[in-house]
Amino acid sequence: MPPHGPPVVLGAGLEPGLVESLISLAAAELDGLESIVTHCGGIPKIPEPPLNYALAFGRRLPIEQRPALARVNGRAVTRNRFESVSSVFVEGVGLLEAYDDAMVPSTAASTHLSIPTIRQLTVRWPGFADGVRMLHRLGLLSDEEIEIGSARLRVKHVTEALLTRRSPKEHSDQVILDVAIEDRHRKPGRWTCILRSALQERGFSSMAIATAVPVAAAVECVTRKQLRGAIHPGEATLAEVASMALGKMRGSRMAVLAERATGLLETSTIFGAGHAKAENTARGQRTSKPCTADVPKRMGFLSSGFAGSP
């Protein structure tokens, strides 16, 4: 790829894309950060066994066993997906499980190196990781071909077909975005956003909206800045994509966002919807009071870069 050739954004959806942009904005806003841990995922509103998850990513379930990256104490590390499972409570949703999953190599090795620990975890309803590990142990996710009637099909494709639900009209979803940080004085901060589609009956899932709007924001950012060549999602040139995308979703008729910010993240401009900010003239920093902002869904888009209706 020519270094000054046509722009190619290597990750411009939800994750990679929006989450890396959120990390960049928080890193630019706050000094002395020790760790940033994000939780992100689209999950069904009502979990159903056996996996408590049935949403296809494209045409596939996100159940492939592969290495996952993270940066811990200044070093890029590799972990087995679905193995290091932890719990996280999201207000308005409930108790979820999380595992290292979605970090791209450029983020792990070269983005925001002043921050020793950066982790990007995927969230699911409890029981998902155990179910996936069991399917692998039983050989139900193998590439072996079997005969079904006159067709030869891979075992994993049959399993996925039995476990997926592809109609958002019948199986509604929600997208969780959560950023937890800690500075070197061990002061914490957290911002959580729950996105739910307002167009489910028209076939638009929450995940589709949360993926497509950041892509549109990235296109607007790349075009306006006249960027060229390969652009990694965590680069500062795309940092404003998060604030652009969240602004569009906050003021659109496509989705309903519920947001909550506490601690250090109250000072960040990207989490400012509904947060009262005041200037601290002594230290030159913004402060705000914790609150929950449930954004109205009957508002038009705020930028000429997006169409006025879905």
ChimeraX commands (.cxc) that place a marker at each C-alpha (Angstrom):
marker #1 position 0.00,0.00,0.00 radius 0.5
marker #1 position 1.56,3.35,-1.02 radius 0.5
marker #1 position 2.20,5.49,2.10 radius 0.5
marker #1 position 0.52,8.49,0.47 radius 0.5
marker #1 position -2.01,6.57,-1.58 radius 0.5
marker #1 position -5.79,6.56,-1.18 radius 0.5
marker #1 position -6.95,6.58,2.46 radius 0.5
marker #1 position -7.65,3.16,3.96 radius 0.5
marker #1 position -9.01,3.10,7.52 radius 0.5
marker #1 position -8.01,-0.23,9.07 radius 0.5
marker #1 position -11.00,-0.53,11.36 radius 0.5
marker #1 position -13.80,2.04,11.33 radius 0.5
marker #1 position -16.82,0.32,12.83 radius 0.5
marker #1 position -17.67,-0.32,16.47 radius 0.5
marker #1 position -14.56,-2.27,17.47 radius 0.5
marker #1 position -12.06,-1.78,16.00 radius 0.5
marker #1 position -13.04,1.82,15.32 radius 0.5
marker #1 position -15.27,3.65,17.78 radius 0.5
marker #1 position -13.71,2.10,20.88 radius 0.5
marker #1 position -10.16,3.03,19.83 radius 0.5
marker #1 position -11.37,6.55,19.12 radius 0.5
marker #1 position -12.86,6.75,22.63 radius 0.5
marker #1 position -9.51,5.62,24.07 radius 0.5
marker #1 position -7.68,8.31,22.08 radius 0.5
marker #1 position -10.03,11.06,23.24 radius 0.5
marker #1 position -9.75,10.04,26.89 radius 0.5
marker #1 position -5.95,9.83,26.59 radius 0.5
marker #1 position -5.82,13.33,25.09 radius 0.5
marker #1 position -8.12,14.79,27.75 radius 0.5
marker #1 position -6.51,13.27,30.86 radius 0.5
marker #1 position -2.89,13.17,31.99 radius 0.5
marker #1 position -1.08,10.46,33.91 radius 0.5
marker #1 position -3.33,7.55,33.03 radius 0.5
marker #1 position -2.28,4.15,34.33 radius 0.5
marker #1 position -4.91,2.00,32.65 radius 0.5
marker #1 position -7.83,2.09,30.24 radius 0.5
marker #1 position -10.06,-0.98,30.12 radius 0.5
marker #1 position -12.98,-1.03,27.71 radius 0.5
marker #1 position -15.96,-3.36,27.59 radius 0.5
marker #1 position -17.89,-3.52,24.35 radius 0.5
marker #1 position -20.42,-5.83,22.79 radius 0.5
marker #1 position -23.78,-6.31,21.18 radius 0.5
marker #1 position -25.96,-8.71,23.14 radius 0.5
marker #1 position -29.59,-9.84,22.94 radius 0.5
marker #1 position -31.94,-8.04,25.30 radius 0.5
marker #1 position -33.19,-11.41,26.53 radius 0.5
marker #1 position -30.58,-14.20,26.73 radius 0.5
marker #1 position -31.61,-17.62,25.43 radius 0.5
marker #1 position -29.78,-20.93,26.03 radius 0.5
marker #1 position -27.60,-22.69,25.13 radius 0.5
marker #1 position -25.18,-19.78,24.53 radius 0.5
marker #1 position -27.33,-16.86,25.74 radius 0.5
marker #1 position -26.33,-15.34,22.42 radius 0.5
marker #1 position -27.63,-15.88,18.89 radius 0.5
marker #1 position -26.63,-12.78,16.90 radius 0.5
marker #1 position -24.71,-13.44,13.70 radius 0.5
marker #1 position -21.70,-11.22,12.95 radius 0.5
marker #1 position -22.30,-10.96,9.24 radius 0.5
marker #1 position -23.29,-14.56,8.64 radius 0.5
marker #1 position -21.12,-16.09,11.37 radius 0.5
marker #1 position -21.27,-16.42,15.12 radius 0.5
marker #1 position -18.30,-14.76,16.90 radius 0.5
marker #1 position -17.10,-18.04,18.40 radius 0.5
marker #1 position -13.79,-18.71,16.66 radius 0.5
marker #1 position -11.02,-19.67,19.05 radius 0.5
marker #1 position -8.08,-17.40,18.29 radius 0.5
marker #1 position -5.41,-15.41,20.17 radius 0.5
marker #1 position -6.47,-12.12,21.77 radius 0.5
marker #1 position -4.17,-9.16,22.39 radius 0.5
marker #1 position -3.81,-6.78,25.32 radius 0.5
marker #1 position -1.21,-4.42,26.76 radius 0.5
marker #1 position -0.45,-5.03,30.42 radius 0.5
marker #1 position 2.20,-3.14,32.42 radius 0.5
marker #1 position 3.74,-1.76,29.25 radius 0.5
marker #1 position 4.01,-5.06,27.38 radius 0.5
marker #1 position 1.87,-6.45,24.56 radius 0.5
marker #1 position 0.58,-9.85,25.65 radius 0.5
marker #1 position -1.33,-12.65,23.94 radius 0.5
marker #1 position -4.20,-14.44,25.63 radius 0.5
marker #1 position -6.51,-17.22,24.60 radius 0.5
marker #1 position -9.93,-15.90,23.68 radius 0.5
marker #1 position -12.72,-17.14,26.01 radius 0.5
marker #1 position -10.21,-18.24,28.68 radius 0.5
marker #1 position -9.63,-15.23,30.97 radius 0.5
marker #1 position -13.28,-14.47,31.76 radius 0.5
marker #1 position -14.19,-11.79,34.31 radius 0.5
marker #1 position -17.47,-10.26,35.48 radius 0.5
marker #1 position -18.69,-6.70,34.95 radius 0.5
marker #1 position -21.92,-5.12,36.16 radius 0.5
marker #1 position -23.55,-2.64,33.79 radius 0.5
marker #1 position -26.26,-0.48,35.30 radius 0.5
marker #1 position -29.46,-0.80,33.30 radius 0.5
marker #1 position -28.43,-4.20,31.87 radius 0.5
marker #1 position -27.16,-6.49,34.63 radius 0.5
marker #1 position -24.22,-8.78,35.33 radius 0.5
marker #1 position -22.19,-9.68,32.23 radius 0.5
marker #1 position -19.02,-11.63,31.51 radius 0.5
marker #1 position -16.04,-10.20,29.64 radius 0.5
marker #1 position -12.89,-11.50,27.98 radius 0.5
marker #1 position -9.93,-10.02,26.08 radius 0.5
marker #1 position -10.87,-10.06,22.44 radius 0.5
marker #1 position -10.87,-7.16,20.03 radius 0.5
marker #1 position -7.56,-5.27,20.29 radius 0.5
marker #1 position -5.70,-4.87,17.00 radius 0.5
marker #1 position -1.89,-5.26,16.84 radius 0.5
marker #1 position -1.27,-1.54,16.19 radius 0.5
marker #1 position -3.07,-0.62,19.42 radius 0.5
marker #1 position -1.30,-3.25,21.50 radius 0.5
marker #1 position 2.19,-2.42,20.25 radius 0.5
marker #1 position 2.31,1.28,19.39 radius 0.5
marker #1 position -0.74,3.32,20.44 radius 0.5
marker #1 position -0.68,5.54,23.55 radius 0.5
marker #1 position 2.54,4.00,24.86 radius 0.5
marker #1 position 2.51,6.32,27.89 radius 0.5
marker #1 position -0.44,4.29,29.24 radius 0.5
marker #1 position 0.96,1.01,30.65 radius 0.5
marker #1 position -2.25,-1.02,30.53 radius 0.5
marker #1 position -4.86,-0.97,27.77 radius 0.5
marker #1 position -7.33,-3.82,27.42 radius 0.5
marker #1 position -10.33,-4.22,25.13 radius 0.5
marker #1 position -12.81,-6.81,26.36 radius 0.5
marker #1 position -15.94,-8.16,24.71 radius 0.5
marker #1 position -19.06,-8.51,26.86 radius 0.5
marker #1 position -21.63,-11.31,26.72 radius 0.5
marker #1 position -24.31,-12.71,29.00 radius 0.5
marker #1 position -22.84,-15.15,31.56 radius 0.5
marker #1 position -22.37,-18.66,30.22 radius 0.5
marker #1 position -21.36,-17.70,26.68 radius 0.5
marker #1 position -17.63,-18.44,27.03 radius 0.5
marker #1 position -18.26,-21.76,28.80 radius 0.5
marker #1 position -20.70,-22.75,26.06 radius 0.5
marker #1 position -18.22,-21.94,23.28 radius 0.5
marker #1 position -15.45,-23.90,24.99 radius 0.5
marker #1 position -17.79,-26.87,25.36 radius 0.5
marker #1 position -18.73,-26.76,21.66 radius 0.5
marker #1 position -15.04,-26.85,20.75 radius 0.5
marker #1 position -14.34,-29.75,23.11 radius 0.5
marker #1 position -17.23,-31.72,21.58 radius 0.5
marker #1 position -15.88,-31.14,18.07 radius 0.5
marker #1 position -19.00,-29.23,17.01 radius 0.5
marker #1 position -16.94,-26.31,15.67 radius 0.5
marker #1 position -14.52,-28.34,13.57 radius 0.5
marker #1 position -13.82,-27.91,9.86 radius 0.5
marker #1 position -14.58,-31.58,9.20 radius 0.5
marker #1 position -17.17,-32.16,6.48 radius 0.5
marker #1 position -20.24,-34.33,6.99 radius 0.5
marker #1 position -22.93,-35.51,4.59 radius 0.5
marker #1 position -26.47,-34.20,5.09 radius 0.5
marker #1 position -28.68,-35.57,2.34 radius 0.5
marker #1 position -26.88,-34.82,-0.91 radius 0.5
marker #1 position -24.81,-31.97,0.54 radius 0.5
marker #1 position -21.41,-31.97,2.20 radius 0.5
marker #1 position -21.22,-29.34,4.94 radius 0.5
marker #1 position -18.65,-28.38,7.53 radius 0.5
marker #1 position -19.63,-29.30,11.07 radius 0.5
marker #1 position -19.12,-25.76,12.39 radius 0.5
marker #1 position -21.40,-24.28,9.71 radius 0.5
marker #1 position -24.20,-26.64,10.71 radius 0.5
marker #1 position -23.72,-25.75,14.38 radius 0.5
marker #1 position -23.76,-22.04,13.65 radius 0.5
marker #1 position -26.89,-22.32,11.52 radius 0.5
marker #1 position -28.68,-24.06,14.40 radius 0.5
marker #1 position -27.61,-21.44,16.96 radius 0.5
marker #1 position -28.08,-18.16,15.07 radius 0.5
marker #1 position -30.99,-15.74,14.89 radius 0.5
marker #1 position -30.78,-13.37,11.95 radius 0.5
marker #1 position -33.95,-11.28,12.18 radius 0.5
marker #1 position -33.64,-8.17,14.40 radius 0.5
marker #1 position -37.43,-7.83,14.19 radius 0.5
marker #1 position -37.82,-11.02,16.22 radius 0.5
marker #1 position -34.72,-10.91,18.42 radius 0.5
marker #1 position -33.83,-7.39,19.58 radius 0.5
marker #1 position -30.31,-6.52,20.67 radius 0.5
marker #1 position -28.50,-3.81,22.59 radius 0.5
marker #1 position -24.95,-2.48,22.41 radius 0.5
marker #1 position -22.87,-1.90,25.53 radius 0.5
marker #1 position -19.95,0.57,25.53 radius 0.5
marker #1 position -18.02,0.95,28.77 radius 0.5
marker #1 position -14.71,2.73,29.42 radius 0.5
marker #1 position -13.03,2.34,32.82 radius 0.5
marker #1 position -9.82,4.26,33.60 radius 0.5
marker #1 position -7.43,4.77,36.48 radius 0.5
marker #1 position -4.67,7.35,36.83 radius 0.5
marker #1 position -1.35,7.01,38.61 radius 0.5
marker #1 position -2.91,8.28,41.84 radius 0.5
marker #1 position -5.42,5.40,41.59 radius 0.5
marker #1 position -8.27,7.78,40.93 radius 0.5
marker #1 position -10.90,5.91,38.89 radius 0.5
marker #1 position -13.36,7.02,36.28 radius 0.5
marker #1 position -16.00,5.28,34.21 radius 0.5
marker #1 position -18.32,6.07,31.32 radius 0.5
marker #1 position -21.03,3.66,30.26 radius 0.5
marker #1 position -23.37,3.88,27.29 radius 0.5
marker #1 position -26.24,1.57,26.36 radius 0.5
marker #1 position -27.49,1.89,22.78 radius 0.5
marker #1 position -30.81,0.43,21.65 radius 0.5
marker #1 position -32.24,0.64,18.15 radius 0.5
marker #1 position -35.37,2.71,17.65 radius 0.5
marker #1 position -35.81,1.11,14.22 radius 0.5
marker #1 position -35.93,-2.56,15.15 radius 0.5
marker #1 position -39.30,-3.08,13.46 radius 0.5
marker #1 position -37.77,-1.80,10.21 radius 0.5
marker #1 position -34.97,-4.36,10.44 radius 0.5
marker #1 position -32.18,-2.14,11.82 radius 0.5
marker #1 position -30.44,-3.81,14.75 radius 0.5
marker #1 position -28.61,-1.89,17.47 radius 0.5
marker #1 position -25.35,-3.44,16.30 radius 0.5
marker #1 position -25.93,-2.29,12.72 radius 0.5
marker #1 position -26.42,1.30,13.88 radius 0.5
marker #1 position -23.44,1.20,16.25 radius 0.5
marker #1 position -21.27,-0.07,13.39 radius 0.5
marker #1 position -22.54,2.08,10.51 radius 0.5
marker #1 position -22.59,5.49,12.23 radius 0.5
marker #1 position -18.87,5.38,13.22 radius 0.5
marker #1 position -18.06,4.35,9.63 radius 0.5
marker #1 position -19.92,7.43,8.37 radius 0.5
marker #1 position -18.10,9.60,10.92 radius 0.5
marker #1 position -14.75,8.16,9.84 radius 0.5
marker #1 position -15.53,8.95,6.20 radius 0.5
marker #1 position -16.40,12.53,7.15 radius 0.5
marker #1 position -13.22,12.87,9.24 radius 0.5
marker #1 position -10.93,11.39,6.57 radius 0.5
marker #1 position -12.47,13.54,3.84 radius 0.5
marker #1 position -12.37,16.79,5.79 radius 0.5
marker #1 position -8.76,16.26,6.92 radius 0.5
marker #1 position -7.71,14.96,3.48 radius 0.5
marker #1 position -5.92,12.01,5.06 radius 0.5
marker #1 position -3.92,9.62,2.91 radius 0.5
marker #1 position -2.51,6.11,3.16 radius 0.5
marker #1 position -3.10,3.52,5.88 radius 0.5
marker #1 position -4.85,4.88,8.98 radius 0.5
marker #1 position -5.01,2.75,12.13 radius 0.5
marker #1 position -8.13,3.13,14.29 radius 0.5
marker #1 position -6.21,4.22,17.39 radius 0.5
marker #1 position -4.33,7.06,15.70 radius 0.5
marker #1 position -4.92,10.60,16.92 radius 0.5
marker #1 position -6.07,11.64,13.44 radius 0.5
marker #1 position -9.28,9.67,14.00 radius 0.5
marker #1 position -9.78,10.56,17.67 radius 0.5
marker #1 position -12.70,12.86,16.97 radius 0.5
marker #1 position -14.65,10.07,15.25 radius 0.5
marker #1 position -15.99,9.01,18.66 radius 0.5
marker #1 position -17.38,12.43,19.55 radius 0.5
marker #1 position -18.79,12.83,16.04 radius 0.5
marker #1 position -20.47,9.43,16.03 radius 0.5
marker #1 position -21.86,9.73,19.55 radius 0.5
marker #1 position -23.17,13.20,18.73 radius 0.5
marker #1 position -25.05,11.87,15.72 radius 0.5
marker #1 position -26.51,8.98,17.66 radius 0.5
marker #1 position -27.47,11.19,20.60 radius 0.5
marker #1 position -29.43,13.48,18.33 radius 0.5
marker #1 position -30.89,10.99,15.88 radius 0.5
marker #1 position -34.12,9.09,15.52 radius 0.5
marker #1 position -32.27,5.83,14.91 radius 0.5
marker #1 position -31.22,4.96,18.43 radius 0.5
marker #1 position -31.79,5.67,22.11 radius 0.5
marker #1 position -28.68,6.15,24.23 radius 0.5
marker #1 position -28.50,5.94,28.01 radius 0.5
marker #1 position -25.20,7.31,29.34 radius 0.5
marker #1 position -23.60,7.61,32.72 radius 0.5
marker #1 position -20.23,9.13,33.64 radius 0.5
marker #1 position -18.49,9.14,37.00 radius 0.5
marker #1 position -15.10,10.05,38.42 radius 0.5
marker #1 position -12.28,11.22,36.17 radius 0.5
marker #1 position -14.24,10.72,32.97 radius 0.5
marker #1 position -16.60,13.52,33.96 radius 0.5
marker #1 position -13.94,15.92,32.69 radius 0.5
marker #1 position -13.83,14.49,29.18 radius 0.5
marker #1 position -15.56,16.40,26.41 radius 0.5
marker #1 position -16.75,13.27,24.67 radius 0.5
marker #1 position -18.90,12.32,27.66 radius 0.5
marker #1 position -20.46,15.74,28.03 radius 0.5
marker #1 position -24.10,15.25,26.97 radius 0.5
marker #1 position -26.18,16.38,29.92 radius 0.5
marker #1 position -23.15,16.87,32.20 radius 0.5
marker #1 position -22.85,20.29,33.83 radius 0.5
marker #1 position -19.27,21.50,33.35 radius 0.5
marker #1 position -17.53,24.33,35.17 radius 0.5
marker #1 position -14.09,25.84,34.72 radius 0.5
marker #1 position -11.60,25.34,37.52 radius 0.5
marker #1 position -9.53,28.49,37.05 radius 0.5
marker #1 position -6.94,27.46,39.63 radius 0.5
marker #1 position -6.00,24.28,37.79 radius 0.5
marker #1 position -7.34,25.04,34.32 radius 0.5
marker #1 position -9.38,21.85,34.25 radius 0.5
marker #1 position -13.06,21.15,33.64 radius 0.5
marker #1 position -15.12,19.43,36.28 radius 0.5
marker #1 position -18.64,18.06,36.22 radius 0.5
marker #1 position -21.21,16.44,38.43 radius 0.5
marker #1 position -22.18,12.81,37.93 radius 0.5
marker #1 position -25.51,12.29,36.24 radius 0.5
marker #1 position -27.34,10.01,33.87 radius 0.5
marker #1 position -28.32,11.40,30.47 radius 0.5
marker #1 position -31.17,9.61,28.72 radius 0.5
marker #1 position -31.10,11.36,25.38 radius 0.5
marker #1 position -34.37,12.16,23.55 radius 0.5
marker #1 position -34.79,10.12,20.39 radius 0.5
marker #1 position -36.91,12.61,18.41 radius 0.5
marker #1 position -34.22,14.99,17.25 radius 0.5
marker #1 position -32.75,15.64,13.82 radius 0.5
marker #1 position -29.11,15.17,12.88 radius 0.5
marker #1 position -26.82,18.01,13.85 radius 0.5
marker #1 position -24.40,17.88,10.95 radius 0.5
marker #1 position -24.70,18.32,7.22 radius 0.5
marker #1 position -22.46,15.29,6.88 radius 0.5
marker #1 position -25.37,12.95,7.63 radius 0.5
marker #1 position -28.80,12.57,6.08 radius 0.5
marker #1 position -31.70,14.08,8.00 radius 0.5
marker #1 position -33.62,10.80,8.22 radius 0.5
marker #1 position -32.65,7.11,8.29 radius 0.5
marker link #1:1,2 radius 0.2
marker link #1:2,3 radius 0.2
marker link #1:3,4 radius 0.2
marker link #1:4,5 radius 0.2
marker link #1:5,6 radius 0.2
marker link #1:6,7 radius 0.2
marker link #1:7,8 radius 0.2
marker link #1:8,9 radius 0.2
marker link #1:9,10 radius 0.2
marker link #1:10,11 radius 0.2
marker link #1:11,12 radius 0.2
marker link #1:12,13 radius 0.2
marker link #1:13,14 radius 0.2
marker link #1:14,15 radius 0.2
marker link #1:15,16 radius 0.2
marker link #1:16,17 radius 0.2
marker link #1:17,18 radius 0.2
marker link #1:18,19 radius 0.2
marker link #1:19,20 radius 0.2
marker link #1:20,21 radius 0.2
marker link #1:21,22 radius 0.2
marker link #1:22,23 radius 0.2
marker link #1:23,24 radius 0.2
marker link #1:24,25 radius 0.2
marker link #1:25,26 radius 0.2
marker link #1:26,27 radius 0.2
marker link #1:27,28 radius 0.2
marker link #1:28,29 radius 0.2
marker link #1:29,30 radius 0.2
marker link #1:30,31 radius 0.2
marker link #1:31,32 radius 0.2
marker link #1:32,33 radius 0.2
marker link #1:33,34 radius 0.2
marker link #1:34,35 radius 0.2
marker link #1:35,36 radius 0.2
marker link #1:36,37 radius 0.2
marker link #1:37,38 radius 0.2
marker link #1:38,39 radius 0.2
marker link #1:39,40 radius 0.2
marker link #1:40,41 radius 0.2
marker link #1:41,42 radius 0.2
marker link #1:42,43 radius 0.2
marker link #1:43,44 radius 0.2
marker link #1:44,45 radius 0.2
marker link #1:45,46 radius 0.2
marker link #1:46,47 radius 0.2
marker link #1:47,48 radius 0.2
marker link #1:48,49 radius 0.2
marker link #1:49,50 radius 0.2
marker link #1:50,51 radius 0.2
marker link #1:51,52 radius 0.2
marker link #1:52,53 radius 0.2
marker link #1:53,54 radius 0.2
marker link #1:54,55 radius 0.2
marker link #1:55,56 radius 0.2
marker link #1:56,57 radius 0.2
marker link #1:57,58 radius 0.2
marker link #1:58,59 radius 0.2
marker link #1:59,60 radius 0.2
marker link #1:60,61 radius 0.2
marker link #1:61,62 radius 0.2
marker link #1:62,63 radius 0.2
marker link #1:63,64 radius 0.2
marker link #1:64,65 radius 0.2
marker link #1:65,66 radius 0.2
marker link #1:66,67 radius 0.2
marker link #1:67,68 radius 0.2
marker link #1:68,69 radius 0.2
marker link #1:69,70 radius 0.2
marker link #1:70,71 radius 0.2
marker link #1:71,72 radius 0.2
marker link #1:72,73 radius 0.2
marker link #1:73,74 radius 0.2
marker link #1:74,75 radius 0.2
marker link #1:75,76 radius 0.2
marker link #1:76,77 radius 0.2
marker link #1:77,78 radius 0.2
marker link #1:78,79 radius 0.2
marker link #1:79,80 radius 0.2
marker link #1:80,81 radius 0.2
marker link #1:81,82 radius 0.2
marker link #1:82,83 radius 0.2
marker link #1:83,84 radius 0.2
marker link #1:84,85 radius 0.2
marker link #1:85,86 radius 0.2
marker link #1:86,87 radius 0.2
marker link #1:87,88 radius 0.2
marker link #1:88,89 radius 0.2
marker link #1:89,90 radius 0.2
marker link #1:90,91 radius 0.2
marker link #1:91,92 radius 0.2
marker link #1:92,93 radius 0.2
marker link #1:93,94 radius 0.2
marker link #1:94,95 radius 0.2
marker link #1:95,96 radius 0.2
marker link #1:96,97 radius 0.2
marker link #1:97,98 radius 0.2
marker link #1:98,99 radius 0.2
marker link #1:99,100 radius 0.2
marker link #1:100,101 radius 0.2
marker link #1:101,102 radius 0.2
marker link #1:102,103 radius 0.2
marker link #1:103,104 radius 0.2
marker link #1:104,105 radius 0.2
marker link #1:105,106 radius 0.2
marker link #1:106,107 radius 0.2
marker link #1:107,108 radius 0.2
marker link #1:108,109 radius 0.2
marker link #1:109,110 radius 0.2
marker link #1:110,111 radius 0.2
marker link #1:111,112 radius 0.2
marker link #1:112,113 radius 0.2
marker link #1:113,114 radius 0.2
marker link #1:114,115 radius 0.2
marker link #1:115,116 radius 0.2
marker link #1:116,117 radius 0.2
marker link #1:117,118 radius 0.2
marker link #1:118,119 radius 0.2
marker link #1:119,120 radius 0.2
marker link #1:120,121 radius 0.2
marker link #1:121,122 radius 0.2
marker link #1:122,123 radius 0.2
marker link #1:123,124 radius 0.2
marker link #1:124,125 radius 0.2
marker link #1:125,126 radius 0.2
marker link #1:126,127 radius 0.2
marker link #1:127,128 radius 0.2
marker link #1:128,129 radius 0.2
marker link #1:129,130 radius 0.2
marker link #1:130,131 radius 0.2
marker link #1:131,132 radius 0.2
marker link #1:132,133 radius 0.2
marker link #1:133,134 radius 0.2
marker link #1:134,135 radius 0.2
marker link #1:135,136 radius 0.2
marker link #1:136,137 radius 0.2
marker link #1:137,138 radius 0.2
marker link #1:138,139 radius 0.2
marker link #1:139,140 radius 0.2
marker link #1:140,141 radius 0.2
marker link #1:141,142 radius 0.2
marker link #1:142,143 radius 0.2
marker link #1:143,144 radius 0.2
marker link #1:144,145 radius 0.2
marker link #1:145,146 radius 0.2
marker link #1:146,147 radius 0.2
marker link #1:147,148 radius 0.2
marker link #1:148,149 radius 0.2
marker link #1:149,150 radius 0.2
marker link #1:150,151 radius 0.2
marker link #1:151,152 radius 0.2
marker link #1:152,153 radius 0.2
marker link #1:153,154 radius 0.2
marker link #1:154,155 radius 0.2
marker link #1:155,156 radius 0.2
marker link #1:156,157 radius 0.2
marker link #1:157,158 radius 0.2
marker link #1:158,159 radius 0.2
marker link #1:159,160 radius 0.2
marker link #1:160,161 radius 0.2
marker link #1:161,162 radius 0.2
marker link #1:162,163 radius 0.2
marker link #1:163,164 radius 0.2
marker link #1:164,165 radius 0.2
marker link #1:165,166 radius 0.2
marker link #1:166,167 radius 0.2
marker link #1:167,168 radius 0.2
marker link #1:168,169 radius 0.2
marker link #1:169,170 radius 0.2
marker link #1:170,171 radius 0.2
marker link #1:171,172 radius 0.2
marker link #1:172,173 radius 0.2
marker link #1:173,174 radius 0.2
marker link #1:174,175 radius 0.2
marker link #1:175,176 radius 0.2
marker link #1:176,177 radius 0.2
marker link #1:177,178 radius 0.2
marker link #1:178,179 radius 0.2
marker link #1:179,180 radius 0.2
marker link #1:180,181 radius 0.2
marker link #1:181,182 radius 0.2
marker link #1:182,183 radius 0.2
marker link #1:183,184 radius 0.2
marker link #1:184,185 radius 0.2
marker link #1:185,186 radius 0.2
marker link #1:186,187 radius 0.2
marker link #1:187,188 radius 0.2
marker link #1:188,189 radius 0.2
marker link #1:189,190 radius 0.2
marker link #1:190,191 radius 0.2
marker link #1:191,192 radius 0.2
marker link #1:192,193 radius 0.2
marker link #1:193,194 radius 0.2
marker link #1:194,195 radius 0.2
marker link #1:195,196 radius 0.2
marker link #1:196,197 radius 0.2
marker link #1:197,198 radius 0.2
marker link #1:198,199 radius 0.2
marker link #1:199,200 radius 0.2
marker link #1:200,201 radius 0.2
marker link #1:201,202 radius 0.2
marker link #1:202,203 radius 0.2
marker link #1:203,204 radius 0.2
marker link #1:204,205 radius 0.2
marker link #1:205,206 radius 0.2
marker link #1:206,207 radius 0.2
marker link #1:207,208 radius 0.2
marker link #1:208,209 radius 0.2
marker link #1:209,210 radius 0.2
marker link #1:210,211 radius 0.2
marker link #1:211,212 radius 0.2
marker link #1:212,213 radius 0.2
marker link #1:213,214 radius 0.2
marker link #1:214,215 radius 0.2
marker link #1:215,216 radius 0.2
marker link #1:216,217 radius 0.2
marker link #1:217,218 radius 0.2
marker link #1:218,219 radius 0.2
marker link #1:219,220 radius 0.2
marker link #1:220,221 radius 0.2
marker link #1:221,222 radius 0.2
marker link #1:222,223 radius 0.2
marker link #1:223,224 radius 0.2
marker link #1:224,225 radius 0.2
marker link #1:225,226 radius 0.2
marker link #1:226,227 radius 0.2
marker link #1:227,228 radius 0.2
marker link #1:228,229 radius 0.2
marker link #1:229,230 radius 0.2
marker link #1:230,231 radius 0.2
marker link #1:231,232 radius 0.2
marker link #1:232,233 radius 0.2
marker link #1:233,234 radius 0.2
marker link #1:234,235 radius 0.2
marker link #1:235,236 radius 0.2
marker link #1:236,237 radius 0.2
marker link #1:237,238 radius 0.2
marker link #1:238,239 radius 0.2
marker link #1:239,240 radius 0.2
marker link #1:240,241 radius 0.2
marker link #1:241,242 radius 0.2
marker link #1:242,243 radius 0.2
marker link #1:243,244 radius 0.2
marker link #1:244,245 radius 0.2
marker link #1:245,246 radius 0.2
marker link #1:246,247 radius 0.2
marker link #1:247,248 radius 0.2
marker link #1:248,249 radius 0.2
marker link #1:249,250 radius 0.2
marker link #1:250,251 radius 0.2
marker link #1:251,252 radius 0.2
marker link #1:252,253 radius 0.2
marker link #1:253,254 radius 0.2
marker link #1:254,255 radius 0.2
marker link #1:255,256 radius 0.2
marker link #1:256,257 radius 0.2
marker link #1:257,258 radius 0.2
marker link #1:258,259 radius 0.2
marker link #1:259,260 radius 0.2
marker link #1:260,261 radius 0.2
marker link #1:261,262 radius 0.2
marker link #1:262,263 radius 0.2
marker link #1:263,264 radius 0.2
marker link #1:264,265 radius 0.2
marker link #1:265,266 radius 0.2
marker link #1:266,267 radius 0.2
marker link #1:267,268 radius 0.2
marker link #1:268,269 radius 0.2
marker link #1:269,270 radius 0.2
marker link #1:270,271 radius 0.2
marker link #1:271,272 radius 0.2
marker link #1:272,273 radius 0.2
marker link #1:273,274 radius 0.2
marker link #1:274,275 radius 0.2
marker link #1:275,276 radius 0.2
marker link #1:276,277 radius 0.2
marker link #1:277,278 radius 0.2
marker link #1:278,279 radius 0.2
marker link #1:279,280 radius 0.2
marker link #1:280,281 radius 0.2
marker link #1:281,282 radius 0.2
marker link #1:282,283 radius 0.2
marker link #1:283,284 radius 0.2
marker link #1:284,285 radius 0.2
marker link #1:285,286 radius 0.2
marker link #1:286,287 radius 0.2
marker link #1:287,288 radius 0.2
marker link #1:288,289 radius 0.2
marker link #1:289,290 radius 0.2
marker link #1:290,291 radius 0.2
marker link #1:291,292 radius 0.2
marker link #1:292,293 radius 0.2
marker link #1:293,294 radius 0.2
marker link #1:294,295 radius 0.2
marker link #1:295,296 radius 0.2
marker link #1:296,297 radius 0.2
marker link #1:297,298 radius 0.2
marker link #1:298,299 radius 0.2
marker link #1:299,300 radius 0.2
marker link #1:300,301 radius 0.2
marker link #1:301,302 radius 0.2
marker link #1:302,303 radius 0.2
marker link #1:303,304 radius 0.2
marker link #1:304,305 radius 0.2
marker link #1:305,306 radius 0.2
marker link #1:306,307 radius 0.2
marker link #1:307,308 radius 0.2
marker link #1:308,309 radius 0.2
marker link #1:309,310 radius 0.2
view
